Amino acid sequence: MKPYPHLYSVKAQGSANGFVPVTAPGLPDISSAPPPEFDGPGGVWSPESLLVAAIADCFILTFRGVSRAAKLPWEQLACEVEGVLDRVAGVAQFVRYTTRATLTVEAGTDQGKARDLLERAEKGCLVANSLRGERILEARITEVVT
């Protein structure tokens, strides 16, 4: 890993209507629009869906790192994050993020160690650590059926 601080630069430009193109050096462009809840068209990434996706992605990538360091082999990690947006003191903000994770491991894997590493990944996710709101981890561990 490179020393801190790290810098990430993203650009967006929009007009009164239509999609907002989002760009970053060396990455494919994406388009965003308001979600249907804010009268957007749907069918395209929104800032809200991108934020929640960043938590899911960060959780899996953080788990990769902690499981590698702990030498825990695993097959697959499925992750669904649900973000609840509400109005608090007159301001819209995410108030809760629930991460539902299902880790698949080989039969005989130490499930206590696996659960501990899932919890460490949730606590270590830098994206979630940068946000307000309650965080809930619902972890499930399954074994590969051979």
N, C-alpha and C positions, 0 to 999 in steps of 0.2 A: 504494500500500500504506500502511496505517496504521502509525504507529510502534510499536515493541515496548515493553513486553510485550503479547501478545495473550492473552485469557482465553477458554477454552472450558468451558462448564458442561454436564454431562450427569448425569441422575439415573436410578437403577435401584432397583427395589423388588421383593423376591421373598418367597416363602414356602417351606415345606419341599418342595413339589411344584409342578409346572407351569412355565409359561414365566415369564421375567423381562422385564417391560416396561421398555424403555429410552427415555427422553424427553430432549429438549433444546428450549429455547425456539425457537419458529419453525420447527421441523422435524417431519416426520411421525414418529410413534412406531414403534418396531420391537420385535419380541419375540425373545428369545434363549433358548437352552437348551444344555445340554452337548452336544458332538458325540457321534456313536455310539461313538467311541473311548473316551469316558468314560461309557458306558452311557446316553447321551442318546437322544432320540427320532429325531434326524435330521430333515431336511426343514425346518429352521429355522436362522437365523443363530446361530452360537456366538461366544463371545469370540475363539476361535482363528481362525475364518473372517473375522470382522470385522477382526482385526488384519492378516491377510494381504491382505484386500481394501483396507485403508487404504494399504498399500504400493503396490499396483497403481494405485489411484486417484491417489495422490500422484505416482507416477512419470509418469503421463500428464499431469497438470496442471503438473508441473515442466517436462516437455518442451515443453508449450505455451509457457511463459514463455521458456525459453532459445531455442527455435526462432524465436519472434517477435522477440526481441532480435537474433538473428543473421540475421534476414530469410531464413529457410529455408522455402520453401513445402512443404507436405506434404499428402497426402490422408487418410491414416488411420494410427493407431498401435494395434495390438492388443497386449495385454499379459497375460501369465499369470504369476502369482507362486506359487511352491511354497515353503511354509514347512515345515521339518523340526523337529518337537518331539521332544526326547529328554530323558533324565535325565542330569544332570551334577552330580556330587558330591551325589547324593541329592535334587536339586531338578529339577522339570520346567521346561524352558525351550526356546525356539526356538534352535537352534544354527546354522541356515543358511536363507538366503532366496535362491532362484534366480528371477531375473526374466527371462522369455523375452519379448522384444519383437520385433515385426515391424512395421517402418515402411514404408509405401507412399508413394512419391514419383513425380513426373513423370519420364519418360525424360529422361536428360541431366543430372539433378540430381547435384551433387557428393556422391558417396557417402562420401568421406572426411570431409567436413564433417558429413554427416548422422550418421555413426557417432560422431564426436567429440561432437556434441550429445546423442546418446543416452547416452553415457558421462557427460557433464556432468549430465544429468538424474538419472541413477542416483546420482551422488555428491552431488547437491544435494537429494535427496528428504528433507525434514525428518522424515518419519515413520520411514524406514529409519535415518536418522542418530540417532534417539532410541532405537534398539534394540541389543541385543547380538546376536551371531551373525555368522557369515561371510556376505558378500554376493557373489553371482555374477550377472553380466549376460551373457545370451546374446542378442546383437542380430543381427537379420537385416534387410536392406533390400531391398525389391522395387520394381520400377518399374511404373507403370500401363501396361497394354497397351492401345494405341489401335488 
